[in-house]
Amino acid sequence: MGRNHKIAVLPGDGIGPEVIDGAVVVLKALMRSDPRLKLELTRGDVGEPANEKYGNPLPEETLALIRESNAILFGAVGKFATPVILPMRQKFQLFANVRPAYTFEGVPALQKNVDIIVIRENTEDVYKGIGYTIDDSSHVALRIFTRKGMERIIRYAFEYARREGRKSVLLAHKAPVILYTDLPFLNLFKDLSREYPDIEAKDMLIDSCAMKVVMAPQIFDVILVSNLMGDILSDVTAGVIGGLGFAPSGNIGENLAMFEPIHGSAPEFAGKHKVNPIGAILAAKMMLEWLGESEAASRIHRAVSAVLREGKIRTFDLGGDSTTEEMAEAIAKKIA
């Protein structure tokens, strides 16, 4: 450790600023306790605050900040999600969306001993936004699967499994029905899997996979899935472990990555200081792992685990009345 990491902190709108403030409290506690960890945290505007300030929800000023940064810590954006999130993912080619789901002691969950990594292709599929309307009677959204996009996400999943000591990668798909996208995705998966004999390659229909994630999540290790299906499936895995408040994600590219909780802006809770910041705090943990600061990341995980295990601080999703700030401060104190 000891390198200086430039972090673009983009709180966004809705509950984004509250949960990102909680993550920043934890990161600052880490830096106070270990002078070798140097994070240069610079805030930028996206979403509603940016639109009010610049007339653009994703202004050039923010893009310039991102280009100068090593990583992005992002909160949430509501009504401007389409002109903010999708362009950031595509502009910076953040092609792999990594969404871990694991259980914590002290959190009411549908299942115990869950440890699943969902790896979602992040730049193609219907999220390309390509489609058309015929005489206002037929509405078409095109699913775009390129050879480059499929190959790089398949290889990323196997390389991730190998690097993290995972045993298997399972492709969830609908190949028997969706012949022009899912079938070539499955065929390429099978072909490329031969280059990774140390990792077991499996596949399963997406509907069966969703059912088994709820009923027997312990059978899964790494699940690879396309963009739209992965968006849905990762919310299912979050529900199994106790809810979106415990679900972080990383949007990974070749030279840049953006980390965020997956819960979205939840505007109905904005300003109430009651939401759980752990998703954002675990996103910060993922960011540190990606930056090579593995010990600092482990300290966040241990602190989160300790606070949840003790159960003294509980936000409303855990059946308590602790504030967002109280949860973040409790985790920061464990680090200190």
Residue pairs with C-beta under 8 A, 6 or more apart in sequence:
1 34
1 36
1 37
1 292
1 293
1 295
1 296
2 36
2 38
3 38
3 292
4 38
4 39
4 40
5 38
5 39
5 40
5 70
5 71
5 291
5 293
6 40
6 42
6 68
6 69
6 70
6 71
7 39
7 40
7 41
7 42
7 69
7 70
7 71
7 72
7 73
7 287
8 42
8 44
8 62
8 65
8 66
8 68
8 69
8 71
8 72
8 73
9 20
9 24
9 41
9 42
9 43
9 44
9 72
9 73
10 20
10 43
10 44
10 45
10 46
10 62
10 72
10 73
10 74
10 75
11 17
11 20
11 21
11 43
11 49
11 75
12 20
12 46
12 47
12 48
12 49
12 74
12 75
12 76
12 77
12 84
12 265
13 47
13 48
13 49
13 75
13 76
13 77
13 78
13 80
13 265
13 267
13 270
14 75
14 76
14 77
14 78
14 264
14 265
14 266
14 267
14 269
14 270
15 75
15 76
15 263
15 265
15 266
15 267
15 269
15 270
15 275
16 47
16 74
16 75
16 76
16 77
16 265
17 75
18 270
18 271
18 273
18 275
18 277
18 324
19 75
19 76
19 261
19 275
19 276
19 277
19 279
19 280
19 324
20 73
20 74
20 75
20 280
21 277
21 324
21 325
21 328
22 277
22 280
22 281
22 324
22 325
22 327
22 328
23 73
23 277
23 280
23 281
23 283
23 284
23 328
24 41
24 73
25 325
25 328
25 329
25 332
26 281
26 284
26 300
26 303
26 328
26 331
26 332
26 335
27 39
27 41
27 284
28 332
29 332
29 333
29 335
29 336
30 37
30 296
30 299
30 300
30 335
31 37
31 38
31 39
32 336
33 335
33 336
34 296
37 293
37 296
41 73
42 65
42 69
44 61
44 62
44 65
44 66
45 53
45 54
45 59
45 61
45 62
46 57
46 58
46 62
46 74
46 77
46 80
46 84
47 57
47 76
47 77
47 78
47 80
47 84
47 265
48 57
48 77
48 78
48 79
48 80
50 56
50 57
50 58
50 59
50 62
51 57
51 80
53 59
54 61
57 77
57 80
57 83
57 84
58 80
58 83
58 84
58 87
58 88
63 91
66 72
66 88
66 92
66 256
69 256
70 256
70 291
71 256
71 257
71 258
71 259
71 287
71 290
71 291
72 88
72 256
72 257
72 258
72 259
73 258
73 259
73 260
73 280
73 283
73 284
73 287
74 258
74 259
74 260
74 283
75 260
75 261
75 280
76 260
76 261
76 263
76 264
76 265
76 266
77 84
77 85
77 265
78 264
78 265
78 267
81 264
81 265
82 129
86 127
86 129
88 94
88 251
88 258
89 95
89 97
89 122
89 123
89 251
89 258
90 123
92 253
92 256
92 258
93 123
93 253
93 254
94 122
94 123
94 251
94 252
94 253
94 256
94 257
94 258
95 121
95 122
95 123
95 149
95 152
95 153
95 156
95 252
95 253
96 119
96 120
96 121
96 122
96 152
96 153
96 156
96 160
96 250
96 251
96 252
96 253
97 119
97 120
97 121
97 122
97 227
97 230
97 234
97 249
97 250
97 251
97 252
98 117
98 118
98 119
98 120
98 160
98 249
98 250
98 252
98 286
99 117
99 118
99 119
99 120
99 230
99 234
99 237
99 238
99 247
99 248
99 249
99 262
100 115
100 116
100 117
100 118
100 247
100 248
100 282
100 286
101 114
101 115
101 116
101 117
101 118
101 217
101 234
101 237
101 238
101 240
101 241
101 247
102 114
102 115
102 116
102 241
103 109
103 111
103 112
103 113
103 114
103 115
103 241
103 242
104 241
104 242
104 246
104 304
104 305
104 308
104 309
105 305
105 308
105 309
106 308
106 309
106 310
106 311
107 241
107 242
107 246
107 308
107 318
108 242
108 318
108 319
109 240
109 241
109 242
110 214
110 239
110 240
110 241
110 242
111 214
111 216
111 217
111 218
111 240
111 241
113 218
114 217
114 218
114 237
114 240
114 241
115 221
116 213
116 217
116 220
116 221
116 222
116 223
116 237
117 160
117 164
117 166
117 221
117 222
117 223
118 223
118 225
118 230
118 233
118 234
118 237
119 153
119 156
119 157
119 160
119 222
119 223
119 224
119 225
119 230
120 225
120 226
120 227
120 229
120 230
120 231
120 233
120 234
121 149
121 150
121 153
121 225
121 226
121 227
121 230
122 153
122 227
122 251
123 149
123 227
124 144
124 145
124 146
124 149
124 226
124 227
125 143
125 144
125 145
125 181
125 226
125 227
125 228
126 141
126 142
126 143
126 144
126 227
126 228
127 227
127 228
128 142
128 144
130 141
130 142
130 144
131 139
131 140
131 141
131 142
132 140
133 139
133 140
134 140
143 178
143 180
143 181
143 228
145 181
145 184
145 185
145 226
147 188
150 184
150 185
150 188
151 188
151 192
153 224
154 171
154 188
154 189
154 192
154 193
154 224
155 192
156 252
157 169
157 222
157 224
158 169
158 192
158 193
158 195
158 196
158 199
160 166
160 222
161 167
161 168
161 169
161 196
161 199
161 221
161 222
162 196
162 198
162 199
166 199
166 221
166 222
167 199
167 200
167 221
168 199
168 200
168 201
168 202
168 221
168 222
169 193
169 196
169 199
169 200
169 201
169 202
169 221
169 222
169 223
169 224
170 201
170 202
170 203
170 204
170 209
170 220
170 221
170 222
170 223
170 224
171 185
171 186
171 189
171 201
171 202
171 203
171 204
171 223
171 224
171 225
172 203
172 204
172 205
172 206
172 209
172 223
172 224
172 225
172 229
172 233
173 182
173 185
173 186
173 203
173 204
173 205
173 206
173 225
173 226
173 229
174 182
174 205
174 206
174 207
174 229
175 182
175 183
175 185
175 186
175 203
176 183
176 205
181 226
182 226
185 226
186 203
189 201
189 203
189 224
190 201
190 203
193 199
193 201
204 212
206 225
206 229
206 233
209 223
209 233
210 232
210 233
210 236
212 219
212 220
213 220
213 233
213 236
213 237
213 240
214 236
214 239
214 240
217 237
217 240
223 233
225 233
234 247
234 249
234 262
235 244
235 262
237 247
238 244
238 246
238 247
238 262
241 247
242 317
243 276
243 317
244 261
244 262
244 263
244 264
244 279
245 261
245 263
245 275
245 276
245 278
245 279
245 315
245 317
246 276
246 278
246 279
246 282
247 261
247 262
247 263
247 279
247 282
248 259
248 260
248 261
248 262
248 279
248 280
248 282
248 283
248 285
248 286
249 259
249 260
249 261
249 262
249 283
249 286
250 257
250 258
250 259
250 283
250 286
250 287
250 290
251 257
251 258
251 259
251 260
252 290
257 287
257 290
259 283
259 284
259 286
259 287
259 290
260 280
260 283
261 279
261 280
261 282
261 283
262 279
263 275
263 279
266 275
269 275
273 323
273 324
273 325
274 315
274 316
274 321
274 323
274 324
275 315
275 316
275 317
275 324
276 315
276 316
276 317
276 318
276 324
276 327
277 324
277 327
277 328
278 304
278 308
278 327
278 331
281 300
281 304
281 328
281 331
282 300
282 301
282 304
284 300
285 297
285 300
285 301
285 304
286 297
288 294
288 296
288 297
288 300
289 297
299 335
300 331
300 335
302 334
303 331
303 332
303 334
303 335
304 331
306 334
307 313
307 327
307 330
307 331
307 334
311 318
312 330
313 320
313 322
313 326
313 327
313 330
314 320
314 321
314 322
315 322
315 323
315 324
315 327
322 330
